[in-house]
Amino acid sequence: MWEFKLTAELLRSGLGPIYQRWQQLKLGMYVRKSTIIPDHDLPTWFSAKFDDVANFVQAIMPLVKALNEAFGPPGQPGSDKDILAVCNLIVGTANNLLEWEEDIRFIHVAERFRNILPAVQGVAGRQLDQLLRIPDELSDILSLEEPESAHRINLVFTVPDDFLDNFNAAFKRAIGAA
């Protein structure tokens, strides 16, 4: 049981600042220097960004598996060092997702490509929102009268409906405007 309490607290303390920054970013409460992406580099840049977010999300399942292993077999103590290491990796993944969102919001592209950006903003944020749920859901489980029975936290990683179609259509319109 202590393993779950430790995990909830480690994730709460690590993800808390990321949550706060994510909320501030969505509200436009801070800015950073723009990164200029030349027109000819934009397709490759977006391709790399989409690969990045897919890789971040793909890393989550092995992290969840490693966390379950760090908890130890039922009835045996887990490994505090392993729990800490995995929680740090989860926090790192959340930070990568937030930085992805910052990268998208703080790029400078030619005027004709600016209509693409709203279609992309929030893609990594949706994934980040799922990770940010974990500490509260663990705490909810621990607050139950019999938390030792089996429980499951379902993380659902999705992109907006018709995301790829909308992105491709906006990109084609931008290229056609050249």
C-alpha positions in Angstrom: 0.0 0.0 0.0 2.9 2.4 0.8 4.0 1.9 -2.8 0.8 3.5 -4.2 1.0 6.4 -1.7 4.7 7.0 -2.6 3.8 6.9 -6.3 0.9 9.3 -5.9 3.1 11.8 -4.0 6.1 11.5 -6.3 3.9 12.1 -9.3 1.9 14.9 -7.6 5.1 16.8 -6.7 6.7 16.2 -10.1 3.6 16.8 -12.3 2.3 19.7 -10.3 4.5 22.3 -11.8 3.9 20.8 -15.3 0.1 21.0 -14.7 0.4 24.6 -13.6 2.6 25.6 -16.6 0.2 23.7 -19.0 -2.8 25.7 -17.6 -0.9 28.9 -17.9 0.1 28.1 -21.5 -3.5 27.4 -22.5 -4.5 30.8 -21.0 -1.6 32.6 -22.9 -0.1 33.7 -19.6 3.5 33.4 -20.8 5.5 33.5 -24.0 9.0 32.5 -25.1 11.1 33.4 -28.1 9.7 32.3 -31.4 11.5 29.7 -33.5 11.4 30.6 -37.1 10.6 27.7 -39.4 11.3 28.5 -43.1 8.6 27.4 -45.6 10.8 24.7 -47.1 11.5 23.1 -43.7 7.9 23.1 -42.5 6.9 19.7 -43.8 9.9 18.0 -42.3 9.5 20.0 -39.0 5.9 18.9 -38.6 6.8 15.3 -39.5 9.5 15.3 -36.8 7.0 16.8 -34.2 4.4 14.2 -35.0 7.0 11.4 -34.6 8.1 13.0 -31.3 4.6 13.0 -29.8 4.0 9.4 -31.0 7.2 8.3 -29.4 6.3 10.1 -26.1 3.0 8.3 -26.0 4.5 4.9 -27.0 6.9 5.2 -24.0 4.0 5.4 -21.6 3.0 1.7 -21.7 6.5 0.4 -20.9 6.6 3.0 -18.0 3.3 1.7 -16.7 4.5 -1.8 -16.9 7.8 -0.9 -15.1 5.8 0.9 -12.4 3.6 -2.2 -11.8 6.8 -4.3 -11.5 8.3 -1.7 -9.1 5.3 -2.2 -6.9 6.4 -5.8 -6.4 4.4 -9.0 -6.4 1.2 -9.0 -4.3 2.0 -9.4 -0.6 5.7 -8.4 -1.0 7.2 -4.9 -0.7 8.0 -3.0 -3.8 11.2 -1.1 -4.6 11.2 2.6 -3.6 14.2 3.2 -5.8 12.5 1.7 -8.8 9.3 3.6 -8.1 11.2 6.8 -7.9 13.1 6.1 -11.2 9.8 5.3 -13.1 8.0 8.3 -11.6 10.9 10.5 -12.8 10.5 9.0 -16.3 6.8 9.7 -16.3 7.4 13.3 -15.2 10.0 13.6 -18.0 7.5 12.3 -20.5 4.9 14.8 -19.3 7.5 17.6 -19.6 8.3 16.5 -23.1 4.6 16.7 -24.0 4.4 20.2 -22.5 7.5 21.3 -24.4 6.0 20.0 -27.6 3.0 22.2 -27.0 5.2 25.2 -26.4 7.1 24.4 -29.6 3.9 24.5 -31.6 2.6 27.7 -30.0 5.9 29.6 -30.3 6.9 29.0 -33.9 7.0 31.7 -36.5 5.8 30.6 -39.9 4.8 32.5 -43.0 1.4 34.0 -42.8 -0.1 31.5 -45.3 0.8 28.6 -42.9 -0.6 30.2 -39.7 -4.0 28.6 -40.2 -2.4 25.2 -39.7 -1.3 25.9 -36.1 -4.7 25.9 -34.4 -5.3 22.4 -35.9 -2.1 21.1 -34.2 -2.3 22.9 -30.9 -3.5 20.7 -28.1 -2.5 17.4 -29.7 0.2 16.7 -27.1 -1.8 18.5 -24.5 -4.6 15.8 -24.7 -2.0 13.2 -23.9 -0.6 15.3 -21.1 -4.0 15.7 -19.6 -4.2 11.9 -19.3 -0.9 11.6 -17.5 -1.8 14.5 -15.2 -4.8 12.4 -13.9 -2.7 9.7 -12.4 -1.9 11.2 -9.0 -5.5 12.1 -8.2 -6.8 8.8 -9.4 -4.3 7.0 -7.2 -5.4 9.1 -4.3 -9.0 8.4 -5.0 -8.3 4.6 -4.9 -6.4 5.0 -1.7 -9.3 6.9 -0.1 -11.6 3.9 -0.6 -12.5 1.7 2.4 -11.0 -1.3 0.8 -8.3 -0.1 -1.6 -6.5 -3.4 -1.6 -8.9 -4.9 -4.2 -8.0 -4.7 -7.8 -8.4 -1.3 -9.4 -7.6 0.1 -12.8 -6.7 3.5 -14.1 -7.6 3.8 -17.8 -5.5 6.3 -19.7 -6.9 7.0 -23.2 -4.5 8.6 -25.7 -6.3 10.1 -28.7 -6.1 12.8 -31.2 -9.1 15.0 -32.1 -11.6 13.5 -34.6 -10.5 14.1 -38.2 -7.2 15.5 -37.0 -5.1 14.2 -39.8 -7.7 15.2 -42.5 -8.0 18.7 -41.0 -4.3 19.1 -40.8 -3.7 17.9 -44.3 -6.5 20.1 -45.7 -5.1 23.2 -44.0 -1.6 22.4 -45.2 -2.8 21.9 -48.8 -4.7 25.2 -48.6 -1.5 27.0 -47.4 0.6 25.5 -50.1 -2.0 26.5 -52.7 -1.9 30.0 -51.4 1.8 30.3 -52.5 
